Amino acid sequence: MTVTQAAPLVRTADRGRGDRRWSILVLLCLSLLLITVDATVLHIAVPALTAALEPSAVQLLWIIDIYSLVVAPLLIMFGTLGDKYGRKRLVLCGYVLFGVASAAAAFAPTPLTLILARALLGVGGAMIMPATLSLIRQVFTDRRERAIALGVWSAVAAAGAAVGPLIGGVLVGVWWGSVFLINVPILLVLLPAAVRLLPESALRKGQPWDAVSAVLSVLGILALAFGLKEAGSGSLMPLWASVLVFLAGLALLVVFVRRQTRLRVPLLEVGLFRRREFAIGVAGVLLGVFALVGLQLMLAQYLQLVLGDSPLRAAVRMLPLVLSAIAGGLAAAHILPKIGMRATMSGGLGLVALALTPTLGWGVEGHPVMLAICFVGIGFGVQVALLAASDTIMTSASESQAGGAAAIEETAYELGAGMGVAVLGTITAIAYAPGLPAVAGVSEGGMDKARQSLASAAHVAHEVGGSAGGALLDAARWAFVNALHTTVVVSVVLLSLTAVAVAMLLSRD
């Protein structure tokens, strides 16, 4: 064969390998999308879910946030297990568990069954998610291509949380269980594709896997998240017990960190947090997702239960949030090299705070144009900040520390989602109940139920009917709007303080 004949064959082989890389990226991003969508897909389905299963306010909060609260503690454990025993194997097992749990959630007959099924979904998601970043680092060896792939991953991560309510709005009109059942046919396609496309990772047979560290990390993060959630809601235990659980979580994580510094082969490179850029990047991810997911739940309820939108109409009105998040991911890749990480991250967080501010003057009347503008600012700002934070995290870690850095970033993502729902949802609930006065014609028991949540109030108002039901619904809407204002103030303050901290602490680049 001559050189001129061989050259096209070489180019074809290179093109084949390139096509395979990008096919793997599509597969990994679809897997990530499946996981992130499930964190928020129920937000728009809350009224339909409340009518079908009649959960209490406590059960409803657990149904929504148990998923993220289970995923977050398990990411570190499954991320390191994938490094040791093979990421592909773990992804395939995660697919199977995620599919089984999705079917169980779709046909859950009671709120408790749905909570348990959502918890299993979290376990499956935690098995899949760490491998998405690690496999990208493994497959994309060229630095320029890897940067593009990581940018796509970051956009999908943020867009997944944003697109969840849109998918939920489309599906809930058919049947609330379809928001889970839709996962099954998607996984039936992804599973054989993953078997064929995903590469086997090099196993670390010579390196020990410290089970004690894994247990400490899982229990520590879980206790921290649970204690914080219960301290705000008091749904299962008194305040003093919640504080004790929170402090126990902190103590376990302190023991975990000290153990990592003494081990020859640590489970997690906690030394990464000594680098200021890395720590700030993690904080940026945590706060960005906290604001996006938590506020998304509150605003979805505002559209349906205050403004009276149908689930589909509410989802369509939230579409600017999805599109702006995708646009933010694409734009951030060009903004970041020009103005640097510090300005990009602090500017993105500041934009979200600015976009939220107009909502403080709103009541029960509609503001369609301003609402769309606010959604654009929130989606664009969060995604720009997240991409800058992700880039800061990954550039702060060496190649050998990439897996640990990815696990920490993903843990911050899921913990932020869980805390956003738990903390902001709890703040809204705490402010809502005292703001709902007694309504003539509604029994004391009915008022107690109405004070649990706006969705419960709408259910009670429908049962009471007549002028009393209408008066209860009007009062509940105003109480929710005032509670939402409190939540927005907390979010604006947190985002603004984080933006200032990033601007002051990140080095100029």
N, C-alpha and C positions, 0 to 999 in steps of 0.2 A: 504493500500500500504506500502511495506517495504521501509527502507532507501535506500537499493541498487536499488530498482525499481525507487525511486523518483530522485536519483542523475542524471541519464541520462536526465530526463525531465528538471531538473534545468539547466544542461549544454546546452540542446537544446534551452531553453528560452534565456539564456545568448547569445548563438551564434546567435539567431534570432535578438536580440536587436543590437548585434554588426554588423550583416549583414545590418541592417537598417541604422545604423550610416554611414557605408561606402557607402551605396547606396545613402544616402543624400549627402555625400561628392562628389560623382561622379556627381550627379545632379547639385550641386552648382558650381562645377568646369566647367561643360559644359556651364552653364549660364554665368559664368565669361569669358570663352573662346569666347563665342559668342560676348560679349561686347568688349573685348580687340582686337579681330580680326578685328572688324569693324573700329577700330581706324587707322589701317594701310592697310586694304585690298585694298584700292584704289591706293596705292603707285605704284604698278606694272602696274596698269590699266590707268595711266595718258595719255600715247600716244593714246590708243584706245578711251578713254573718250574725249580727245581733238579733235580727228578726227570725232567723232559722234555728239557731241553737240557744238563744236567750242566755248568753253568759253574763255573769256579774261583771262589774267594772274591773275587779281584780283579775278575774279569768280572762277578760278581753285583753288587758295589758300583757298577761303572760302568753296568750296566744300570739300576740304581735311580736313581742321581743324575746321569747324563749329561744327562737332560732339563732339570733345574733349572739345571745348570751351563752349559748352552747358552742357555737363555732369558735368564738374568740379564745377560750381557754385551751382548746384542743389543737389549734394551729401549730403551736411550737412542737408539741408532741408528734403530730403526724408529719410535720415538715422534716424533723430529724429522723423519724422512722423511714420516710421515703428515701432520704439520703443513704441510709444503711441497707435497706432491703429492696430498694428499687422503686422509683417514682411511678413508673408505668403500672406496676402491679397495684400500687395503692390507689391510683386514679381509677383503674378498672373496678376494684372493690367498692370505691366510693360511688361510682355510677350505679352499681347494683343496689346498694343501700339507699341511695337517693331516690331511685325509681320506686322501690318497695314502700319507702316512707311517704312518697308523694301520693301513691294509690291509697295508702291508709288514711292520710289526711283528707283526701277528697271525699271519702265515704265515712268520715268520723261522725258517730251518732251523738256524741256529747262533747261539751267543751273540754273536759279532762282528756278524752281520747285525742282530740285535736292538739292539745298541748303536748302530749307524749309523742304524737306523730311529728310535730314540728321540731321537737327535740332530736328525734332520729334524723330528720332532714339536716339538722345542724351537724350531726356526727358525719353524715355523708359529705356535706359541703366542706367540712374541715379536712377530710381525706383528699379531696380533689384540689382545693384552692392553693395550698403551698406549692404544689407541683407546677402550677401555671407559670409562675415567675421563674422557678428554678429551671424548668425545661426550656424556657426562652433563653436564659443564659447559656444553657448547654447547646442548643441548636444554632443560635446566631453567634458565631465566633467573630464575625466582622464587626468592629465597633460601631461603624456608621449604621449598618443594618440593625444592630442590636438596639441602638437608640431609637430608630423608627419603630421597632417591634415593641419596645417598652412604652413608647408614646401611645401606640394603639392599645396596649394593655391598660394603660392608665385611663384612656378615654372610655374604654368598655366598662371599667370598674365604676366610674362615676355615672356613665350613661345607664348602666344596669340598674342602679338605685333609682335613677330618675324615670326610667321607662317602666318600672314595676307598676306604678299606679295606672299608667296608660293601658298596659296589658290587662290589669285587673278590671279596669272599667269596661273593656271590650267583652271580657269573659263572664263577668258577674251578671250581666244581663241575661245570659243563658242559664247559669246555675253557679252558685258561689263555689262549689267544689271543683269546678273546671279550672280555677286558678292554680290548683295543684295537679289535677289530672293531665293537664297539657304537658307536664314534664315527662310523662311516660313515653309517648311516641318520639319526643326529641331525643331522649336517652337511648331508645332503641336504634336510632340512627347514629348517635355519637359512639356507642359502645363498639360496634364492629369497625368503625373508622379509626378509633383509638387503638384497637388491636393491630390494625394494619400500619398506621402512620407513626405512632409514638415510639421514639427510640428507647432502648434499654439504657438505664444510667449505670455508671460504674459503681459497683457496690463497695462499701467501706468495710470489708470483712475484718481487717486488722484493727479497727478502731472500736472501742467499747461503746455501748449505748447505755447511759445511766438512767435506769428506771426510777430511781429515787428522785432525781432532778425532774423527770417528766411529771411524776405525781405532785411534787411541790409546785411546779408551774401551773398545772391544771387546777389544783385546789386553791392556790393563791389568787389567780385571776378570777376564778369563779366566786370565791368568797368576797373579793373586792367589789366585783360587779353586783352581786346579790345584796351585799350589805348597803351599797350606795342606793340601789333601787328601793330596798325596803325602808331605808332611813327617810326617803322622800314620801313613800306611799303608805307605809305602816300596814300593808295588806295582810301579812302573815305573822308579824311579831312586833312588839313594842319598840320604841325608838332606841332604848338602851341596848336591847338585844341586837338590833341592826348595827349599831355603832361597834359592838363587840365583834360581830362577824366581819365588819369592814377592817377593824384593827387586826383581827386574826389573819385576814388576807394579806395585809401589809407585812405582818410578821413572817408569814410563809414565804413571801416574795423576797424579803430580806435574807432569810435562810437560803433560798434558792440562789440569789446573787452571790452570797458568800461562798456557797458550795462551788459555783462555777469558777470562781477565782482560784480555788484550790485544786480543781481537777486538771489532770494533764491534758485530757481531751474533753473540754466542756460540752455540755449539751447545746448551749447557746453562747454566742460571743457577746457577753454582756459588756465587755470592755469597749464595744462600739459606742456606748452611751457617754464615754469620756470625751468623745469628739463632739464639740458643740454643734457642728452642722448636722450631724446625725440625729442628735437629741431634738433639735429644733424641727427637723424634717418629720420626725415621728409625731411631735406635738401638732404640726400643721395638718398631717393626715387625720389625726384623731379629732381635732376641732372642726376641720372641714366636713368630714363625714357626719360628725355629731350634728352640725347645723343642717346639712342637707336632708338627712333621713328624718331627724326629729321634727323639723319644721314641715317637711313634706306631709307627714301624718296629720299634723294640726291643720294645714291648709286644705288638705283633701276633705277633711270633715267640715271645714268652713264652707267650702264650695257646695257640698251636698246638703248639709243639715242647717246651715244659716241662709245661704242663697237659694237653696232648693234645686240645685242641679241634679240631673240623673247621673248615675255612675259613669255612663259613657260621655255625657256632656262635660262632667267634671274632669275626666281623663283627657278629653280633647283640649280643655282650657289649660291643662297643665302641660300640654305639648311644647309650648315655648321653653319650658324648663329642660325638657329632653333635648331639643334641638340646640339650645344655647350651650348645654353641657358638651355636646359633640363638637360644636363650633369652638368652644373654649379649649378642648383638647387639641384640635388642629391648629388653632391660633397660638397656643402656648408654646408649641414647638418652634415657632418663629420669634415669639416675643422673648423667650428665655435667653437665647444667645445675645440679643441686642441690649437688654436692660439688666440682665443678671438674675440670679436666684433670689436675692434679697428683695429687690423691687417687685419681682413677679409674684412671690409668695405673699408678701405683705399687701401688695396692691390687690391681689385676688381676694384675700380675706376682708380687706377694707371695702371692696366693691359689694360683697355680700351684705356687710353691715349697713352700707348706704342703701342698698336695694330694699332692705327690710324696713327701714325707717318710715316710709309713707304709710305702711299698714297700721301704724299706731293711731292714725286719725280716722280709721274706718269704723263704721258701725255695721248694721245689718243690710245696708244698701249695697248694690253692686258697683264695682269700679272696673269694668272689663278691660279698658285700655291700660290703666295704671297697673292692674293686676298682671297683665301680660308683660309689661315693662319690668315689674318687680321680679317675675319668674325668670326673665332673660338675665337680669343682673345676678340673681342667685345662682342659676345654672352655670353661667359663664365664669363668674368669680370663683365658685367652688372648684370647678375643673382646672382653671388656670393655677390656683393655689395648690391643688392636689398634684398636678404634674410637676410643678416646681419642687414640692416636698418630696415626691418620689425620686426625682432626679438627684436631689440633695442626699437622700438616703443611699441610693445605689452608688453614687460617686464617692461617698464617704467610706464605703466598704471595699476591701480588696477582692480579687477574684475568688480567693479561697473562703472569704467570709460572705459571699453573695447569698448562699442559702440561708444563713442565719439572719442576714439583713432583710431578706425577702419575708421570712417568717415573722419578724418583728413588725414590718410594715403592714402585712396582712392582718396581724393581730390588732394593730392600732385601727385598721379599717373596720374590722368586725366589732371591736370593742366600742369604737365611736358610734357605729350604727345602733348597737344595743343600748348604749348610754344615751344616745339622742332620743330614742323612743322612751326609755325609762325615765330619764331626768326631765326632759321637756314635757312628756306626757303627764308625769307626776305633778310638775309645777302647775300645769293647766288644770288638772283635777283638783288640786288643793285650792286654787283661786276660784274655780267654778262653783264648787258646792256652797260656800258661804254667800256667794253672789246671787243664788237663786232663792227668792223669797217664797213664802207659802202663797198658794193661789186658791182663791175661793172655788169650791166645788171639787177640789182634788183631795182625796183622803191623805192622812198623815203617812200611811204606808206607801201610797203612790208618790208622795213628795220625796220620801226617803230613797225610793228607787230612781226617781227623776234626777236626784242630786248625785247619783253615781257617775253619770256621763251624759253628754248631749244626745248620744244615740239612744240611751235608756229613756231620756225625757221625751224624745220623739215617739218612742214605743208607747209610753204611758199616755201621752197626749192623744195618740190614735185610739187607744182603748177607751179613754174618757169621752172623747168626742165633744161636739157642741162648742159653745163659747168658752167653757172651762178648759177644754183641750186646746183651743186656739190660744187662750191667754197663757197657758202653761208653756206652749211651744215658743211664743214670743218672748216670754221672760227667760226661758232657757237659752234662746239664741243670744239675747243681750248678755246673759251671764257668761256664756262661752266666749263671746267677742271680747269682753273685758278681761277674761282669763287669758285669752290669746295675746292680748296686749302685754300682759305681765310676762308671758313666755318670750315674746319678741324682744322685750327690754333686756331680759337675761341673755338672750342670744346675741343681741347687738353689743352688749357690754363685753361678753366673752370674746367675740370675734374681733372687736376693736382692740382690746388689750393684747390679744395674740398677735395682731398685725403690728402693733407698736413694738412688742417684744422681738418679733422677727426682724423688724427694721433696725432695732438697736443692737441685737446680739449676733446676727449673721454678719460675717465679714463681707466687705465690698468685693465683688468679683467682676 
